[in-house]
């Protein structure tokens, strides 16, 4: 008989501004503990929001507030050349 192993999907990572410093945290932690803090994409530094999928297996995802074609984390828009977001958060 084969044993089944549950695989836990890892949460995407974003950066959260805490006391003036950008910290890299999993999106589920950012969603749970830092809802009101600014969040940015770790690749392009564009503003992101966390969004929940509340199904049988809750999952948090990241969404860019404004899409652009220089972020590899937006596969459907990525043009192949990484670039900071035009409205990158510093």
PDB file of N, CA, C and O in Angstrom, chain B, residues numbered from 101:
ATOM      1  N   UNK B 101       0.840  -1.179   0.000  1.00  0.00           N
ATOM      2  CA  UNK B 101       0.000   0.000   0.000  1.00  0.00           C
ATOM      3  C   UNK B 101       0.884   1.242   0.000  1.00  0.00           C
ATOM      4  O   UNK B 101       1.838   1.325   0.774  1.00  0.00           O
ATOM      5  N   UNK B 102       0.573   2.208  -0.865  1.00  0.00           N
ATOM      6  CA  UNK B 102       1.361   3.444  -0.943  1.00  0.00           C
ATOM      7  C   UNK B 102       0.929   4.411   0.146  1.00  0.00           C
ATOM      8  O   UNK B 102      -0.257   4.564   0.440  1.00  0.00           O
ATOM      9  N   UNK B 103       1.925   5.057   0.735  1.00  0.00           N
ATOM     10  CA  UNK B 103       1.613   6.092   1.716  1.00  0.00           C
ATOM     11  C   UNK B 103       1.436   7.434   1.022  1.00  0.00           C
ATOM     12  O   UNK B 103       2.116   7.721   0.036  1.00  0.00           O
ATOM     13  N   UNK B 104       0.547   8.239   1.521  1.00  0.00           N
ATOM     14  CA  UNK B 104       0.316   9.564   0.962  1.00  0.00           C
ATOM     15  C   UNK B 104       0.956  10.596   1.851  1.00  0.00           C
ATOM     16  O   UNK B 104       0.879  10.515   3.077  1.00  0.00           O
ATOM     17  N   UNK B 105       1.575  11.546   1.241  1.00  0.00           N
ATOM     18  CA  UNK B 105       2.250  12.608   1.973  1.00  0.00           C
ATOM     19  C   UNK B 105       1.633  13.931   1.545  1.00  0.00           C
ATOM     20  O   UNK B 105       1.571  14.238   0.354  1.00  0.00           O
ATOM     21  N   UNK B 106       1.183  14.706   2.511  1.00  0.00           N
ATOM     22  CA  UNK B 106       0.632  16.016   2.174  1.00  0.00           C
ATOM     23  C   UNK B 106       1.762  16.984   1.918  1.00  0.00           C
ATOM     24  O   UNK B 106       2.711  17.077   2.697  1.00  0.00           O
ATOM     25  N   UNK B 107       1.653  17.690   0.837  1.00  0.00           N
ATOM     26  CA  UNK B 107       2.657  18.678   0.497  1.00  0.00           C
ATOM     27  C   UNK B 107       2.075  20.045   0.795  1.00  0.00           C
ATOM     28  O   UNK B 107       1.021  20.411   0.275  1.00  0.00           O
ATOM     29  N   UNK B 108       2.766  20.793   1.630  1.00  0.00           N
ATOM     30  CA  UNK B 108       2.312  22.133   1.951  1.00  0.00           C
ATOM     31  C   UNK B 108       2.911  23.088   0.934  1.00  0.00           C
ATOM     32  O   UNK B 108       4.128  23.136   0.751  1.00  0.00           O
ATOM     33  N   UNK B 109       2.051  23.843   0.280  1.00  0.00           N
ATOM     34  CA  UNK B 109       2.531  24.824  -0.680  1.00  0.00           C
ATOM     35  C   UNK B 109       3.161  25.980   0.071  1.00  0.00           C
ATOM     36  O   UNK B 109       2.629  26.446   1.078  1.00  0.00           O
ATOM     37  N   UNK B 110       4.292  26.435  -0.426  1.00  0.00           N
ATOM     38  CA  UNK B 110       4.939  27.555   0.241  1.00  0.00           C
ATOM     39  C   UNK B 110       4.296  28.857  -0.214  1.00  0.00           C
ATOM     40  O   UNK B 110       3.856  28.992  -1.356  1.00  0.00           O
ATOM     41  N   UNK B 111       4.254  29.790   0.690  1.00  0.00           N
ATOM     42  CA  UNK B 111       3.666  31.085   0.423  1.00  0.00           C
ATOM     43  C   UNK B 111       4.651  31.937  -0.369  1.00  0.00           C
ATOM     44  O   UNK B 111       5.854  31.887  -0.114  1.00  0.00           O
ATOM     45  N   UNK B 112       4.152  32.725  -1.335  1.00  0.00           N
ATOM     46  CA  UNK B 112       5.064  33.644  -2.016  1.00  0.00           C
ATOM     47  C   UNK B 112       5.619  34.646  -1.004  1.00  0.00           C
ATOM     48  O   UNK B 112       5.078  34.790   0.092  1.00  0.00           O
ATOM     49  N   UNK B 113       6.675  35.321  -1.367  1.00  0.00           N
ATOM     50  CA  UNK B 113       7.338  36.254  -0.462  1.00  0.00           C
ATOM     51  C   UNK B 113       7.129  37.683  -0.952  1.00  0.00           C
ATOM     52  O   UNK B 113       7.137  37.947  -2.155  1.00  0.00           O
ATOM     53  N   UNK B 114       6.943  38.598  -0.008  1.00  0.00           N
ATOM     54  CA  UNK B 114       6.884  40.020  -0.327  1.00  0.00           C
ATOM     55  C   UNK B 114       7.739  40.765   0.691  1.00  0.00           C
ATOM     56  O   UNK B 114       8.267  40.167   1.629  1.00  0.00           O
ATOM     57  N   UNK B 115       7.867  42.056   0.501  1.00  0.00           N
ATOM     58  CA  UNK B 115       8.584  42.886   1.465  1.00  0.00           C
ATOM     59  C   UNK B 115       7.575  43.794   2.150  1.00  0.00           C
ATOM     60  O   UNK B 115       6.688  44.354   1.504  1.00  0.00           O
ATOM     61  N   UNK B 116       7.717  43.935   3.464  1.00  0.00           N
ATOM     62  CA  UNK B 116       6.824  44.756   4.275  1.00  0.00           C
ATOM     63  C   UNK B 116       7.674  45.820   4.960  1.00  0.00           C
ATOM     64  O   UNK B 116       8.748  45.523   5.482  1.00  0.00           O
ATOM     65  N   UNK B 117       7.189  47.061   4.957  1.00  0.00           N
ATOM     66  CA  UNK B 117       7.933  48.145   5.600  1.00  0.00           C
ATOM     67  C   UNK B 117       7.549  48.214   7.074  1.00  0.00           C
ATOM     68  O   UNK B 117       6.411  48.524   7.425  1.00  0.00           O
ATOM     69  N   UNK B 118       8.539  47.914   7.934  1.00  0.00           N
ATOM     70  CA  UNK B 118       8.332  47.919   9.384  1.00  0.00           C
ATOM     71  C   UNK B 118       9.369  48.855   9.991  1.00  0.00           C
ATOM     72  O   UNK B 118      10.573  48.619   9.886  1.00  0.00           O
ATOM     73  N   UNK B 119       8.894  49.906  10.618  1.00  0.00           N
ATOM     74  CA  UNK B 119       9.759  50.900  11.273  1.00  0.00           C
ATOM     75  C   UNK B 119      10.843  51.406  10.321  1.00  0.00           C
ATOM     76  O   UNK B 119      12.008  51.520  10.702  1.00  0.00           O
ATOM     77  N   UNK B 120      10.451  51.707   9.083  1.00  0.00           N
ATOM     78  CA  UNK B 120      11.362  52.293   8.110  1.00  0.00           C
ATOM     79  C   UNK B 120      12.260  51.314   7.367  1.00  0.00           C
ATOM     80  O   UNK B 120      13.070  51.733   6.539  1.00  0.00           O
ATOM     81  N   UNK B 121      12.135  50.019   7.645  1.00  0.00           N
ATOM     82  CA  UNK B 121      12.985  49.009   7.009  1.00  0.00           C
ATOM     83  C   UNK B 121      12.120  48.002   6.262  1.00  0.00           C
ATOM     84  O   UNK B 121      11.090  47.559   6.770  1.00  0.00           O
ATOM     85  N   UNK B 122      12.547  47.642   5.049  1.00  0.00           N
ATOM     86  CA  UNK B 122      11.841  46.623   4.279  1.00  0.00           C
ATOM     87  C   UNK B 122      12.298  45.244   4.733  1.00  0.00           C
ATOM     88  O   UNK B 122      13.483  44.920   4.663  1.00  0.00           O
ATOM     89  N   UNK B 123      11.348  44.432   5.200  1.00  0.00           N
ATOM     90  CA  UNK B 123      11.621  43.065   5.653  1.00  0.00           C
ATOM     91  C   UNK B 123      10.965  42.086   4.704  1.00  0.00           C
ATOM     92  O   UNK B 123       9.827  42.302   4.286  1.00  0.00           O
ATOM     93  N   UNK B 124      11.662  41.008   4.351  1.00  0.00           N
ATOM     94  CA  UNK B 124      11.111  39.960   3.490  1.00  0.00           C
ATOM     95  C   UNK B 124      10.347  38.968   4.354  1.00  0.00           C
ATOM     96  O   UNK B 124      10.903  38.384   5.285  1.00  0.00           O
ATOM     97  N   UNK B 125       9.079  38.784   4.042  1.00  0.00           N
ATOM     98  CA  UNK B 125       8.232  37.866   4.814  1.00  0.00           C
ATOM     99  C   UNK B 125       7.330  37.081   3.864  1.00  0.00           C
ATOM    100  O   UNK B 125       7.027  37.554   2.768  1.00  0.00           O
ATOM    101  N   UNK B 126       6.900  35.892   4.270  1.00  0.00           N
ATOM    102  CA  UNK B 126       5.935  35.143   3.461  1.00  0.00           C
ATOM    103  C   UNK B 126       4.628  35.936   3.360  1.00  0.00           C
ATOM    104  O   UNK B 126       4.245  36.636   4.297  1.00  0.00           O
ATOM    105  N   UNK B 127       3.956  35.821   2.224  1.00  0.00           N
ATOM    106  CA  UNK B 127       2.718  36.566   1.998  1.00  0.00           C
ATOM    107  C   UNK B 127       1.656  36.263   3.043  1.00  0.00           C
ATOM    108  O   UNK B 127       0.908  37.156   3.441  1.00  0.00           O
ATOM    109  N   UNK B 128       1.577  35.002   3.498  1.00  0.00           N
ATOM    110  CA  UNK B 128       0.557  34.689   4.502  1.00  0.00           C
ATOM    111  C   UNK B 128       0.840  35.409   5.815  1.00  0.00           C
ATOM    112  O   UNK B 128      -0.095  35.829   6.497  1.00  0.00           O
ATOM    113  N   UNK B 129       2.109  35.560   6.183  1.00  0.00           N
ATOM    114  CA  UNK B 129       2.461  36.312   7.389  1.00  0.00           C
ATOM    115  C   UNK B 129       2.159  37.800   7.196  1.00  0.00           C
ATOM    116  O   UNK B 129       1.641  38.449   8.105  1.00  0.00           O
ATOM    117  N   UNK B 130       2.477  38.338   6.026  1.00  0.00           N
ATOM    118  CA  UNK B 130       2.183  39.743   5.729  1.00  0.00           C
ATOM    119  C   UNK B 130       0.678  39.997   5.804  1.00  0.00           C
ATOM    120  O   UNK B 130       0.240  41.017   6.336  1.00  0.00           O
ATOM    121  N   UNK B 131      -0.102  39.072   5.273  1.00  0.00           N
ATOM    122  CA  UNK B 131      -1.565  39.193   5.278  1.00  0.00           C
ATOM    123  C   UNK B 131      -2.124  39.136   6.697  1.00  0.00           C
ATOM    124  O   UNK B 131      -3.043  39.876   7.047  1.00  0.00           O
ATOM    125  N   UNK B 132      -1.560  38.257   7.495  1.00  0.00           N
ATOM    126  CA  UNK B 132      -2.054  38.040   8.850  1.00  0.00           C
ATOM    127  C   UNK B 132      -1.580  39.114   9.831  1.00  0.00           C
ATOM    128  O   UNK B 132      -2.371  39.606  10.636  1.00  0.00           O
ATOM    129  N   UNK B 133      -0.283  39.485   9.771  1.00  0.00           N
ATOM    130  CA  UNK B 133       0.303  40.339  10.804  1.00  0.00           C
ATOM    131  C   UNK B 133       0.610  41.778  10.383  1.00  0.00           C
ATOM    132  O   UNK B 133       0.892  42.621  11.234  1.00  0.00           O
ATOM    133  N   UNK B 134       0.559  42.065   9.086  1.00  0.00           N
ATOM    134  CA  UNK B 134       0.967  43.399   8.621  1.00  0.00           C
ATOM    135  C   UNK B 134      -0.021  43.969   7.608  1.00  0.00           C
ATOM    136  O   UNK B 134       0.388  44.575   6.618  1.00  0.00           O
ATOM    137  N   UNK B 135      -1.295  43.785   7.844  1.00  0.00           N
ATOM    138  CA  UNK B 135      -2.318  44.206   6.884  1.00  0.00           C
ATOM    139  C   UNK B 135      -2.238  45.671   6.495  1.00  0.00           C
ATOM    140  O   UNK B 135      -2.422  46.005   5.325  1.00  0.00           O
ATOM    141  N   UNK B 136      -1.967  46.548   7.444  1.00  0.00           N
ATOM    142  CA  UNK B 136      -1.999  47.984   7.177  1.00  0.00           C
ATOM    143  C   UNK B 136      -0.656  48.550   6.717  1.00  0.00           C
ATOM    144  O   UNK B 136      -0.581  49.726   6.361  1.00  0.00           O
ATOM    145  N   UNK B 137       0.381  47.757   6.718  1.00  0.00           N
ATOM    146  CA  UNK B 137       1.711  48.249   6.334  1.00  0.00           C
ATOM    147  C   UNK B 137       1.904  48.182   4.820  1.00  0.00           C
ATOM    148  O   UNK B 137       1.307  47.344   4.144  1.00  0.00           O
ATOM    149  N   UNK B 138       2.753  49.084   4.291  1.00  0.00           N
ATOM    150  CA  UNK B 138       3.051  49.018   2.854  1.00  0.00           C
ATOM    151  C   UNK B 138       3.754  47.708   2.510  1.00  0.00           C
ATOM    152  O   UNK B 138       4.592  47.216   3.265  1.00  0.00           O
ATOM    153  N   UNK B 139       3.392  47.155   1.349  1.00  0.00           N
ATOM    154  CA  UNK B 139       3.994  45.909   0.876  1.00  0.00           C
ATOM    155  C   UNK B 139       4.480  46.124  -0.546  1.00  0.00           C
ATOM    156  O   UNK B 139       3.834  46.816  -1.333  1.00  0.00           O
ATOM    157  N   UNK B 140       5.639  45.520  -0.877  1.00  0.00           N
ATOM    158  CA  UNK B 140       6.153  45.650  -2.237  1.00  0.00           C
ATOM    159  C   UNK B 140       6.677  44.313  -2.745  1.00  0.00           C
ATOM    160  O   UNK B 140       6.984  43.404  -1.973  1.00  0.00           O
ATOM    161  N   UNK B 141       6.769  44.224  -4.060  1.00  0.00           N
ATOM    162  CA  UNK B 141       7.309  43.042  -4.734  1.00  0.00           C
ATOM    163  C   UNK B 141       8.814  42.988  -4.485  1.00  0.00           C
ATOM    164  O   UNK B 141       9.488  44.011  -4.609  1.00  0.00           O
ATOM    165  N   UNK B 142       9.358  41.824  -4.138  1.00  0.00           N
ATOM    166  CA  UNK B 142      10.796  41.731  -3.884  1.00  0.00           C
ATOM    167  C   UNK B 142      11.633  41.867  -5.156  1.00  0.00           C
ATOM    168  O   UNK B 142      12.838  42.106  -5.072  1.00  0.00           O
ATOM    169  N   UNK B 143      11.021  41.720  -6.323  1.00  0.00           N
ATOM    170  CA  UNK B 143      11.775  41.819  -7.585  1.00  0.00           C
ATOM    171  C   UNK B 143      11.777  43.234  -8.168  1.00  0.00           C
ATOM    172  O   UNK B 143      12.835  43.791  -8.457  1.00  0.00           O
ATOM    173  N   UNK B 144      10.586  43.807  -8.337  1.00  0.00           N
ATOM    174  CA  UNK B 144      10.491  45.102  -9.019  1.00  0.00           C
ATOM    175  C   UNK B 144      10.215  46.272  -8.079  1.00  0.00           C
ATOM    176  O   UNK B 144      10.275  47.430  -8.493  1.00  0.00           O
ATOM    177  N   UNK B 145       9.916  45.975  -6.824  1.00  0.00           N
ATOM    178  CA  UNK B 145       9.610  46.964  -5.788  1.00  0.00           C
ATOM    179  C   UNK B 145       8.308  47.725  -6.047  1.00  0.00           C
ATOM    180  O   UNK B 145       8.081  48.789  -5.472  1.00  0.00           O
ATOM    181  N   UNK B 146       7.459  47.177  -6.911  1.00  0.00           N
ATOM    182  CA  UNK B 146       6.141  47.763  -7.112  1.00  0.00           C
ATOM    183  C   UNK B 146       5.228  47.405  -5.948  1.00  0.00           C
ATOM    184  O   UNK B 146       5.428  46.388  -5.282  1.00  0.00           O
ATOM    185  N   UNK B 147       4.226  48.243  -5.705  1.00  0.00           N
ATOM    186  CA  UNK B 147       3.287  48.002  -4.612  1.00  0.00           C
ATOM    187  C   UNK B 147       2.481  46.740  -4.887  1.00  0.00           C
ATOM    188  O   UNK B 147       1.997  46.536  -6.000  1.00  0.00           O
ATOM    189  N   UNK B 148       2.340  45.898  -3.872  1.00  0.00           N
ATOM    190  CA  UNK B 148       1.515  44.696  -3.969  1.00  0.00           C
ATOM    191  C   UNK B 148       0.501  44.677  -2.840  1.00  0.00           C
ATOM    192  O   UNK B 148       0.666  45.343  -1.818  1.00  0.00           O
ATOM    193  N   UNK B 149      -0.544  43.905  -3.049  1.00  0.00           N
ATOM    194  CA  UNK B 149      -1.527  43.644  -2.001  1.00  0.00           C
ATOM    195  C   UNK B 149      -1.581  42.131  -1.808  1.00  0.00           C
ATOM    196  O   UNK B 149      -1.218  41.366  -2.701  1.00  0.00           O
ATOM    197  N   UNK B 150      -2.036  41.717  -0.641  1.00  0.00           N
ATOM    198  CA  UNK B 150      -2.238  40.299  -0.381  1.00  0.00           C
ATOM    199  C   UNK B 150      -3.721  40.005  -0.564  1.00  0.00           C
ATOM    200  O   UNK B 150      -4.576  40.800  -0.176  1.00  0.00           O
ATOM    201  N   UNK B 151      -4.010  38.863  -1.155  1.00  0.00           N
ATOM    202  CA  UNK B 151      -5.395  38.474  -1.395  1.00  0.00           C
ATOM    203  C   UNK B 151      -5.567  37.028  -0.958  1.00  0.00           C
ATOM    204  O   UNK B 151      -4.722  36.177  -1.234  1.00  0.00           O
ATOM    205  N   UNK B 152      -6.669  36.763  -0.274  1.00  0.00           N
ATOM    206  CA  UNK B 152      -6.915  35.423   0.229  1.00  0.00           C
ATOM    207  C   UNK B 152      -7.842  34.622  -0.656  1.00  0.00           C
ATOM    208  O   UNK B 152      -8.772  35.155  -1.264  1.00  0.00           O
ATOM    209  N   UNK B 153      -7.569  33.328  -0.717  1.00  0.00           N
ATOM    210  CA  UNK B 153      -8.439  32.368  -1.381  1.00  0.00           C
ATOM    211  C   UNK B 153      -8.941  31.464  -0.263  1.00  0.00           C
ATOM    212  O   UNK B 153      -8.207  30.604   0.224  1.00  0.00           O
ATOM    213  N   UNK B 154     -10.179  31.657   0.136  1.00  0.00           N
ATOM    214  CA  UNK B 154     -10.692  30.969   1.304  1.00  0.00           C
ATOM    215  C   UNK B 154     -11.498  29.739   0.903  1.00  0.00           C
ATOM    216  O   UNK B 154     -12.716  29.689   1.073  1.00  0.00           O
ATOM    217  N   UNK B 155     -10.797  28.762   0.374  1.00  0.00           N
ATOM    218  CA  UNK B 155     -11.406  27.492  -0.009  1.00  0.00           C
ATOM    219  C   UNK B 155     -11.055  26.484   1.074  1.00  0.00           C
ATOM    220  O   UNK B 155     -10.695  26.868   2.186  1.00  0.00           O
ATOM    221  N   UNK B 156     -11.157  25.212   0.760  1.00  0.00           N
ATOM    222  CA  UNK B 156     -10.833  24.194   1.753  1.00  0.00           C
ATOM    223  C   UNK B 156      -9.363  24.276   2.180  1.00  0.00           C
ATOM    224  O   UNK B 156      -9.009  23.885   3.292  1.00  0.00           O
ATOM    225  N   UNK B 157      -8.522  24.784   1.292  1.00  0.00           N
ATOM    226  CA  UNK B 157      -7.112  24.997   1.626  1.00  0.00           C
ATOM    227  C   UNK B 157      -6.812  26.488   1.449  1.00  0.00           C
ATOM    228  O   UNK B 157      -6.431  26.912   0.358  1.00  0.00           O
ATOM    229  N   UNK B 158      -6.979  27.295   2.516  1.00  0.00           N
ATOM    230  CA  UNK B 158      -6.750  28.735   2.387  1.00  0.00           C
ATOM    231  C   UNK B 158      -5.350  29.034   1.854  1.00  0.00           C
ATOM    232  O   UNK B 158      -4.365  28.424   2.271  1.00  0.00           O
ATOM    233  N   UNK B 159      -5.287  29.988   0.923  1.00  0.00           N
ATOM    234  CA  UNK B 159      -4.005  30.337   0.335  1.00  0.00           C
ATOM    235  C   UNK B 159      -3.976  31.834   0.068  1.00  0.00           C
ATOM    236  O   UNK B 159      -4.951  32.404  -0.422  1.00  0.00           O
ATOM    237  N   UNK B 160      -2.864  32.462   0.389  1.00  0.00           N
ATOM    238  CA  UNK B 160      -2.689  33.890   0.176  1.00  0.00           C
ATOM    239  C   UNK B 160      -1.815  34.100  -1.056  1.00  0.00           C
ATOM    240  O   UNK B 160      -0.788  33.443  -1.225  1.00  0.00           O
ATOM    241  N   UNK B 161      -2.237  35.020  -1.904  1.00  0.00           N
ATOM    242  CA  UNK B 161      -1.447  35.339  -3.087  1.00  0.00           C
ATOM    243  C   UNK B 161      -1.091  36.824  -3.065  1.00  0.00           C
ATOM    244  O   UNK B 161      -1.658  37.607  -2.303  1.00  0.00           O
ATOM    245  N   UNK B 162      -0.145  37.187  -3.917  1.00  0.00           N
ATOM    246  CA  UNK B 162       0.251  38.587  -4.072  1.00  0.00           C
ATOM    247  C   UNK B 162      -0.267  39.095  -5.401  1.00  0.00           C
ATOM    248  O   UNK B 162      -0.290  38.369  -6.395  1.00  0.00           O
ATOM    249  N   UNK B 163      -0.681  40.348  -5.408  1.00  0.00           N
ATOM    250  CA  UNK B 163      -1.128  40.974  -6.643  1.00  0.00           C
ATOM    251  C   UNK B 163      -0.498  42.351  -6.743  1.00  0.00           C
ATOM    252  O   UNK B 163      -0.579  43.148  -5.809  1.00  0.00           O
ATOM    253  N   UNK B 164       0.130  42.631  -7.879  1.00  0.00           N
ATOM    254  CA  UNK B 164       0.671  43.967  -8.110  1.00  0.00           C
ATOM    255  C   UNK B 164      -0.506  44.936  -8.245  1.00  0.00           C
ATOM    256  O   UNK B 164      -1.502  44.626  -8.899  1.00  0.00           O
ATOM    257  N   UNK B 165      -0.381  46.108  -7.623  1.00  0.00           N
ATOM    258  CA  UNK B 165      -1.440  47.117  -7.747  1.00  0.00           C
ATOM    259  C   UNK B 165      -1.522  47.609  -9.188  1.00  0.00           C
ATOM    260  O   UNK B 165      -2.612  47.785  -9.732  1.00  0.00           O
ATOM    261  N   UNK B 166      -0.348  47.831  -9.807  1.00  0.00           N
ATOM    262  CA  UNK B 166      -0.284  48.233 -11.213  1.00  0.00           C
ATOM    263  C   UNK B 166       0.712  47.312 -11.900  1.00  0.00           C
ATOM    264  O   UNK B 166       1.860  47.195 -11.471  1.00  0.00           O
ATOM    265  N   UNK B 167       0.270  46.666 -12.960  1.00  0.00           N
ATOM    266  CA  UNK B 167       1.142  45.752 -13.698  1.00  0.00           C
ATOM    267  C   UNK B 167       2.153  46.538 -14.533  1.00  0.00           C
ATOM    268  O   UNK B 167       1.910  47.680 -14.923  1.00  0.00           O
ATOM    269  N   UNK B 168       3.284  45.901 -14.793  1.00  0.00           N
ATOM    270  CA  UNK B 168       4.260  46.433 -15.744  1.00  0.00           C
ATOM    271  C   UNK B 168       5.009  45.249 -16.324  1.00  0.00           C
ATOM    272  O   UNK B 168       4.922  44.141 -15.795  1.00  0.00           O
ATOM    273  N   UNK B 169       5.740  45.468 -17.398  1.00  0.00           N
ATOM    274  CA  UNK B 169       6.339  44.343 -18.118  1.00  0.00           C
ATOM    275  C   UNK B 169       7.769  44.005 -17.710  1.00  0.00           C
ATOM    276  O   UNK B 169       8.414  43.197 -18.378  1.00  0.00           O
ATOM    277  N   UNK B 170       8.285  44.602 -16.627  1.00  0.00           N
ATOM    278  CA  UNK B 170       9.654  44.335 -16.202  1.00  0.00           C
ATOM    279  C   UNK B 170       9.786  43.461 -14.967  1.00  0.00           C
ATOM    280  O   UNK B 170      10.861  43.401 -14.370  1.00  0.00           O
ATOM    281  N   UNK B 171       8.708  42.777 -14.569  1.00  0.00           N
ATOM    282  CA  UNK B 171       8.759  41.924 -13.378  1.00  0.00           C
ATOM    283  C   UNK B 171       8.565  40.464 -13.760  1.00  0.00           C
ATOM    284  O   UNK B 171       7.546  40.098 -14.347  1.00  0.00           O
ATOM    285  N   UNK B 172       9.546  39.635 -13.425  1.00  0.00           N
ATOM    286  CA  UNK B 172       9.471  38.211 -13.763  1.00  0.00           C
ATOM    287  C   UNK B 172       8.384  37.484 -12.971  1.00  0.00           C
ATOM    288  O   UNK B 172       8.005  36.367 -13.322  1.00  0.00           O
ATOM    289  N   UNK B 173       7.880  38.112 -11.902  1.00  0.00           N
ATOM    290  CA  UNK B 173       6.816  37.481 -11.116  1.00  0.00           C
ATOM    291  C   UNK B 173       5.429  37.705 -11.724  1.00  0.00           C
ATOM    292  O   UNK B 173       4.423  37.266 -11.166  1.00  0.00           O
ATOM    293  N   UNK B 174       5.383  38.387 -12.862  1.00  0.00           N
ATOM    294  CA  UNK B 174       4.135  38.552 -13.616  1.00  0.00           C
ATOM    295  C   UNK B 174       4.357  37.901 -14.982  1.00  0.00           C
ATOM    296  O   UNK B 174       4.529  38.602 -15.980  1.00  0.00           O
ATOM    297  N   UNK B 175       4.356  36.562 -15.036  1.00  0.00           N
ATOM    298  CA  UNK B 175       4.722  35.852 -16.266  1.00  0.00           C
ATOM    299  C   UNK B 175       3.949  36.273 -17.511  1.00  0.00           C
ATOM    300  O   UNK B 175       4.520  36.328 -18.600  1.00  0.00           O
ATOM    301  N   UNK B 176       2.669  36.570 -17.368  1.00  0.00           N
ATOM    302  CA  UNK B 176       1.867  36.910 -18.557  1.00  0.00           C
ATOM    303  C   UNK B 176       2.231  38.268 -19.146  1.00  0.00           C
ATOM    304  O   UNK B 176       1.880  38.559 -20.290  1.00  0.00           O
ATOM    305  N   UNK B 177       2.939  39.113 -18.368  1.00  0.00           N
ATOM    306  CA  UNK B 177       3.325  40.449 -18.839  1.00  0.00           C
ATOM    307  C   UNK B 177       4.828  40.619 -19.030  1.00  0.00           C
ATOM    308  O   UNK B 177       5.262  41.551 -19.707  1.00  0.00           O
ATOM    309  N   UNK B 178       5.626  39.731 -18.442  1.00  0.00           N
ATOM    310  CA  UNK B 178       7.086  39.898 -18.425  1.00  0.00           C
ATOM    311  C   UNK B 178       7.667  39.905 -19.837  1.00  0.00           C
ATOM    312  O   UNK B 178       7.377  39.017 -20.638  1.00  0.00           O
ATOM    313  N   UNK B 179       8.492  40.917 -20.138  1.00  0.00           N
ATOM    314  CA  UNK B 179       9.077  41.056 -21.474  1.00  0.00           C
ATOM    315  C   UNK B 179      10.467  40.426 -21.596  1.00  0.00           C
ATOM    316  O   UNK B 179      11.081  40.480 -22.661  1.00  0.00           O
ATOM    317  N   UNK B 180      10.963  39.829 -20.507  1.00  0.00           N
ATOM    318  CA  UNK B 180      12.260  39.178 -20.548  1.00  0.00           C
ATOM    319  C   UNK B 180      13.400  40.004 -19.972  1.00  0.00           C
ATOM    320  O   UNK B 180      14.498  39.485 -19.772  1.00  0.00           O
ATOM    321  N   UNK B 181      13.156  41.277 -19.703  1.00  0.00           N
ATOM    322  CA  UNK B 181      14.177  42.158 -19.130  1.00  0.00           C
ATOM    323  C   UNK B 181      13.669  42.707 -17.798  1.00  0.00           C
ATOM    324  O   UNK B 181      12.690  43.453 -17.759  1.00  0.00           O
ATOM    325  N   UNK B 182      14.342  42.331 -16.706  1.00  0.00           N
ATOM    326  CA  UNK B 182      13.909  42.815 -15.386  1.00  0.00           C
ATOM    327  C   UNK B 182      14.173  44.306 -15.248  1.00  0.00           C
ATOM    328  O   UNK B 182      15.214  44.802 -15.678  1.00  0.00           O
ATOM    329  N   UNK B 183      13.227  45.015 -14.648  1.00  0.00           N
ATOM    330  CA  UNK B 183      13.355  46.456 -14.418  1.00  0.00           C
ATOM    331  C   UNK B 183      12.538  46.825 -13.187  1.00  0.00           C
ATOM    332  O   UNK B 183      11.537  46.178 -12.878  1.00  0.00           O
ATOM    333  N   UNK B 184      12.973  47.867 -12.489  1.00  0.00           N
ATOM    334  CA  UNK B 184      12.176  48.363 -11.374  1.00  0.00           C
ATOM    335  C   UNK B 184      10.845  48.873 -11.894  1.00  0.00           C
ATOM    336  O   UNK B 184      10.733  49.339 -13.028  1.00  0.00           O
ATOM    337  N   UNK B 185       9.851  48.774 -11.047  1.00  0.00           N
ATOM    338  CA  UNK B 185       8.525  49.279 -11.377  1.00  0.00           C
ATOM    339  C   UNK B 185       8.610  50.786 -11.566  1.00  0.00           C
ATOM    340  O   UNK B 185       9.360  51.446 -10.848  1.00  0.00           O
ATOM    341  N   UNK B 186       7.854  51.358 -12.522  1.00  0.00           N
ATOM    342  CA  UNK B 186       7.876  52.817 -12.721  1.00  0.00           C
ATOM    343  C   UNK B 186       7.467  53.590 -11.459  1.00  0.00           C
ATOM    344  O   UNK B 186       7.857  54.744 -11.282  1.00  0.00           O
ATOM    345  N   UNK B 187       6.682  52.949 -10.587  1.00  0.00           N
ATOM    346  CA  UNK B 187       6.268  53.577  -9.325  1.00  0.00           C
ATOM    347  C   UNK B 187       6.805  52.780  -8.149  1.00  0.00           C
ATOM    348  O   UNK B 187       6.088  52.520  -7.183  1.00  0.00           O
ATOM    349  N   UNK B 188       8.087  52.392  -8.239  1.00  0.00           N
ATOM    350  CA  UNK B 188       8.731  51.565  -7.202  1.00  0.00           C
ATOM    351  C   UNK B 188       8.689  52.263  -5.846  1.00  0.00           C
ATOM    352  O   UNK B 188       8.877  53.476  -5.751  1.00  0.00           O
ATOM    353  N   UNK B 189       8.439  51.481  -4.802  1.00  0.00           N
ATOM    354  CA  UNK B 189       8.438  51.997  -3.432  1.00  0.00           C
ATOM    355  C   UNK B 189       9.872  51.958  -2.890  1.00  0.00           C
ATOM    356  O   UNK B 189      10.564  50.945  -2.992  1.00  0.00           O
ATOM    357  N   UNK B 190      10.288  53.061  -2.323  1.00  0.00           N
ATOM    358  CA  UNK B 190      11.654  53.145  -1.775  1.00  0.00           C
ATOM    359  C   UNK B 190      11.656  52.819  -0.294  1.00  0.00           C
ATOM    360  O   UNK B 190      12.710  52.837   0.341  1.00  0.00           O
TER     361      UNK B 190
END
